[in-house]
Amino acid sequence: MVRFAIVGYGNLGKGVEDALLKRNDAKIVGIFSRRDPQTVLSMGTPVYSYDTLFEMKDQIDVCILCGGSAKDLPIQTPEISQYFNTVDSFDNHGEIENHLKNVNDKITDTVSIISVGWDPGLFSMMRLLSQSVLGSFETFWGPGVSQGHSDALRRVEGVLDAIQITVPSEDAMTRARDGETNLNDKHTRVCYVVKGDRDASEIEAEIKNMPGYFLGYETTVHFVDAAYLRETFPTMPHGGFVIGSDGDSIMEFKLQLKSNPKFTSQVLVAYGYAAFEMKEKGLYGAHTVYDVAPKYLLKNNQSLL
Ligand SMILES: NC(=O)c1ccc[n+]([C@@H]2O[C@H](COP(=O)([O-])OP(=O)(O)OC[C@H]3O[C@@H](n4cnc5c(N)ncnc54)[C@H](OP(=O)(O)O)[C@@H]3O)[C@@H](O)[C@H]2O)c1
């Protein structure tokens, strides 16, 4: 039995609780939130304030950190990893090396596995395998909801609500399977926008010309009503492909996720068990998925070879 704590209770926190409740070899000691615990409605797990975590050190084997990558994890992962084994889903690709160092600097006798999820995470593994075996890889994201692009749409004047779906280009995927690399124009962007009073053509022009987000991309804008948006995108679907090819052989890994946070949480839980095993083996320090031997993810794995 591994004793888990869930730190932060947003989408991932809920997903981790759900995933752990389905396991018979896990005990959830508690959810630890920076908000007033009485305002955080769990699926039955006791909720404590964040500060209480450090008083319960002896009752917890692994903390699964479910805070946001932008502001929470850069602070929480080093802070908590001093005392606990941890797993986080830090997904700011350009900052992973710094984050790894910051966490590692705090560790003496614990294990922390950072940047776990589907990307970074499982896709990182597939990129490494593709690159080492075939000397190439191309990553395609979607079809799925891009949180960042959806947020950018919602900031446009006259937009009441919006979702942006990133769609991988079939043509670019075919070229990747033929061994082409350094592909441009790999994705198109489809926007579903609920508008207020502002003229639709003005909104569309502003969206398509937004630098850093839509300018230079093939972008389609659909104006829909709020009910359509709610009913069509009730979860946060996502997924994608990592394709490696040298023209003769193809390696392809596909993810099709009905809910991005649900799947990411399941990956976090799997690596939570790995953190526990690695602590038992004395493999202290901060690690990425590249440092975690697959055998630590699943016991009794010999029959799967
Ligand atoms: N590697 C991957 O594949 C992958 C995939 C998906 C996401 N991610 C990363 O995971 C991070 C977390 O994603 P998320 O969707 O779980 O973020 P989220 O729902 O925004 O939750 C982040 C934190 O916000 C806090 N929070 C404050 N007020 C809240 C409220 N009213 N309701 C819910 N939470 C509230 C929670 O901490 P408190 O309980 O302490 O307030 C929670 O832990 C993202 O930043 C992303 O970078 C990684």
The ligand as an SDF file (V2000), in Angstrom:
LIG
                    3D

 48 52  0  0  0  0  0  0  0  0999 V2000
    2.6650   17.3230  -18.7820 N   0  0  0  0  0  0  0  0  0  0  0  0
    1.4470   17.2570  -19.2800 C   0  0  0  0  0  0  0  0  0  0  0  0
    1.1620   16.4600  -20.1720 O   0  0  0  0  0  0  0  0  0  0  0  0
    0.3570   18.1500  -18.7550 C   0  0  0  0  0  0  0  0  0  0  0  0
   -0.9430   17.9700  -19.2060 C   0  0  0  0  0  0  0  0  0  0  0  0
   -1.9480   18.7810  -18.6730 C   0  0  0  0  0  0  0  0  0  0  0  0
   -1.6340   19.7640  -17.7370 C   0  0  0  0  0  0  0  0  0  0  0  0
   -0.3400   19.9190  -17.3480 N   0  0  0  0  0  0  0  0  0  0  0  0
    0.0140   20.9600  -16.3420 C   0  0  0  0  0  0  0  0  0  0  0  0
   -0.7770   20.7770  -15.2070 O   0  0  0  0  0  0  0  0  0  0  0  0
   -0.9980   22.0320  -14.5930 C   0  0  0  0  0  0  0  0  0  0  0  0
   -2.2620   21.9810  -13.7650 C   0  0  0  0  0  0  0  0  0  0  0  0
   -3.3850   21.8240  -14.6280 O   0  0  0  0  0  0  0  0  0  0  0  0
   -4.8710   21.9520  -14.0750 P   0  0  0  0  0  0  0  0  0  0  0  0
   -5.7480   21.8720  -15.2720 O   0  0  0  0  0  0  0  0  0  0  0  0
   -5.0800   21.0130  -12.9510 O   0  0  0  0  0  0  0  0  0  0  0  0
   -4.8610   23.4470  -13.5100 O   0  0  0  0  0  0  0  0  0  0  0  0
   -5.9790   24.1400  -12.6140 P   0  0  0  0  0  0  0  0  0  0  0  0
   -7.2670   23.4160  -12.6900 O   0  0  0  0  0  0  0  0  0  0  0  0
   -5.9390   25.5820  -12.9720 O   0  0  0  0  0  0  0  0  0  0  0  0
   -5.4110   23.9700  -11.1100 O   0  0  0  0  0  0  0  0  0  0  0  0
   -4.1870   24.5200  -10.7100 C   0  0  0  0  0  0  0  0  0  0  0  0
   -4.2870   24.9340   -9.2450 C   0  0  0  0  0  0  0  0  0  0  0  0
   -5.1460   26.0550   -9.1260 O   0  0  0  0  0  0  0  0  0  0  0  0
   -5.5940   26.1550   -7.7760 C   0  0  0  0  0  0  0  0  0  0  0  0
   -6.9420   26.7230   -7.7110 N   0  0  0  0  0  0  0  0  0  0  0  0
   -7.2260   27.9570   -7.2320 C   0  0  0  0  0  0  0  0  0  0  0  0
   -8.5210   28.2060   -7.2790 N   0  0  0  0  0  0  0  0  0  0  0  0
   -9.1140   27.1470   -7.8280 C   0  0  0  0  0  0  0  0  0  0  0  0
  -10.4600   26.8260   -8.1300 C   0  0  0  0  0  0  0  0  0  0  0  0
  -11.4720   27.6500   -7.8500 N   0  0  0  0  0  0  0  0  0  0  0  0
  -10.7110   25.6270   -8.7000 N   0  0  0  0  0  0  0  0  0  0  0  0
   -9.7090   24.7930   -8.9880 C   0  0  0  0  0  0  0  0  0  0  0  0
   -8.4030   25.0450   -8.6860 N   0  0  0  0  0  0  0  0  0  0  0  0
   -8.1050   26.2230   -8.1120 C   0  0  0  0  0  0  0  0  0  0  0  0
   -5.4770   24.7250   -7.1940 C   0  0  0  0  0  0  0  0  0  0  0  0
   -4.5680   24.7770   -6.1020 O   0  0  0  0  0  0  0  0  0  0  0  0
   -5.1340   24.9660   -4.6140 P   0  0  0  0  0  0  0  0  0  0  0  0
   -6.0560   23.8040   -4.3560 O   0  0  0  0  0  0  0  0  0  0  0  0
   -3.9140   24.9540   -3.7750 O   0  0  0  0  0  0  0  0  0  0  0  0
   -5.8560   26.2750   -4.6030 O   0  0  0  0  0  0  0  0  0  0  0  0
   -4.9030   23.8940   -8.3300 C   0  0  0  0  0  0  0  0  0  0  0  0
   -3.9470   22.9610   -7.9070 O   0  0  0  0  0  0  0  0  0  0  0  0
   -1.0660   23.0150  -15.7570 C   0  0  0  0  0  0  0  0  0  0  0  0
   -0.4820   24.2360  -15.3820 O   0  0  0  0  0  0  0  0  0  0  0  0
   -0.2850   22.3520  -16.8570 C   0  0  0  0  0  0  0  0  0  0  0  0
    0.9200   23.0280  -17.0110 O   0  0  0  0  0  0  0  0  0  0  0  0
    0.6480   19.1290  -17.8210 C   0  0  0  0  0  0  0  0  0  0  0  0
  1  2  1  0
  2  3  2  0
  2  4  1  0
  4  5  1  0
  4 48  2  0
  5  6  2  0
  6  7  1  0
  7  8  2  0
  8  9  1  0
  8 48  1  0
  9 10  1  0
  9 46  1  0
 10 11  1  0
 11 12  1  0
 11 44  1  0
 12 13  1  0
 13 14  1  0
 14 15  2  0
 14 16  1  0
 14 17  1  0
 17 18  1  0
 18 19  2  0
 18 20  1  0
 18 21  1  0
 21 22  1  0
 22 23  1  0
 23 24  1  0
 23 42  1  0
 24 25  1  0
 25 26  1  0
 25 36  1  0
 26 27  1  0
 26 35  1  0
 27 28  2  0
 28 29  1  0
 29 30  1  0
 29 35  2  0
 30 31  1  0
 30 32  2  0
 32 33  1  0
 33 34  2  0
 34 35  1  0
 36 37  1  0
 36 42  1  0
 37 38  1  0
 38 39  2  0
 38 40  1  0
 38 41  1  0
 42 43  1  0
 44 45  1  0
 44 46  1  0
 46 47  1  0
M  CHG  2   8   1  16  -1
M  END
$$$$
